[in-house]
Amino acid sequence: MKIITLKEEVFDDFARKHKYKNLYQTSNYAKVMQTEGYNYHYLGFLNNSNDLIGATMLIYKPIYWGYKFAFAPYGFLIDYTNSDLVEELTIKLRKLLFKQKFLYVKINPLVHCTERNKDGELISYNPEINDILEILQKNGYIHHGFNRFFENNKPRWTAITKLITSNEKLYYQLSKNVRNKINKANNCGVEIYQGTMEDLKVLYEFIKRKQKKSLKYYYSILENFNGNAEIYLAHLDPAKYIKNSQDLYEKEFSKNEELNQQLQDNSTKGKNITRLINKKMESDKNLGIYHENLTTASKLFQDYPEGITIGGCLVIRYEQGVHLIIEGFDKEYRNYNCNYLLKWELIKKFNKEGYNFFDLNGISGEFNEKNKYTGLNEMKLGYNASAIEYIGEFDLIINKTMYKMYQKKKGKK
């Protein structure tokens, strides 16, 4: 085997055709990471016949006494079940990177372990996972474990909605809670629209505290993903909110009057009267809510007659999937559920355009015990999504002596 430097176009062409292709093993992402202080290499792995049998994009930067750390986002593009290939590649890669003063390399292969439903129940299992884990560990890759939360560089668990049916059928496959939140957002006059590069500053106000990324980083995503990175924003229209609230109030008022008339009817007795009383109480409650909404909507219209942007997200289209990179909203308007409507409108849009899946990004792998991510799981998996578990992170130490010194220094901090 030989390790060579690949031209950008050769790397991208190989990566697009590989089993483990992903948007992070692209030249687009390499250039984005330059804004975070990383350099990058495109490496190719040739067999004895000079055929390209693997490749990787490595991002790297100095971390200790001129020694560097490297990361292969979502792993090398190789056949991890081929123990001879992994062994030979690791030996040669260590020799090469040792000469270039690397301390260690981190990988998190896009190897699926399991697919689970919203309750954590097993749907499918990768029978090769134990063999792959054994091969990697035998060759010195230190596994960070099958962690359940967000300890890794990239989430080990993600929620993915498969776009394999019509939007009408998909809507009724959403959880009841998600449907209710979507309907509430619509009733409150929330609308979703696609933004432009000029809207990035607006989006950044909603997401800047979620990740330690600069505005420049997000500009770089939009610039380097060549039109496949898109911004979507949630806009609250008070005029629409007023109209919807008025319509709901008038409809409920008519229903309430009818129930009141039935209660005054002497022929209504027994169980029927109890059922009617309960319906009347529920209707009274709804009337109060709709009246309160009208008051709130009118106040919003006075303050923001043109409406107000209350949330947004950034997505990247890659091959047959769409990936939710980051989302956020104004906490003052959390009750308007724009984040629920936002994801649903995007799922509908990309389903109609023929994409195969919508990646809702990271979730936790804990389904049994309540934790601070339970709400996140319930929301994302509520979009009829599957929980996909990946194999996790590994570190390959290149220079053991300097690595130990580096770890010792980190331990003192």
LINMO-V136346 format. One record per helix or strand of 2 or more residues. SS is the DSSP state (H for helix, E for strand). FROM is the first residue (numbers start at 1). LEN is the number of residues. If there is no record, write none. Layout:
{{SS/FROM/LEN} {SS/FROM/LEN}}
//
This chain:
{{E/2/4} {H/8/10} {H/27/8} {E/39/8} {E/52/13} {E/67/6} {H/83/17} {E/102/6} {E/112/5} {E/122/4} {H/129/10} {E/141/3} {E/157/6} {H/167/7} {H/176/12} {E/190/5} {H/197/11} {H/215/10} {E/229/8} {H/238/26} {H/270/34} {E/308/11} {E/321/9} {H/331/6} {H/338/15} {E/357/6} {H/374/8} {E/385/6} {E/394/4} {H/400/13}}
//
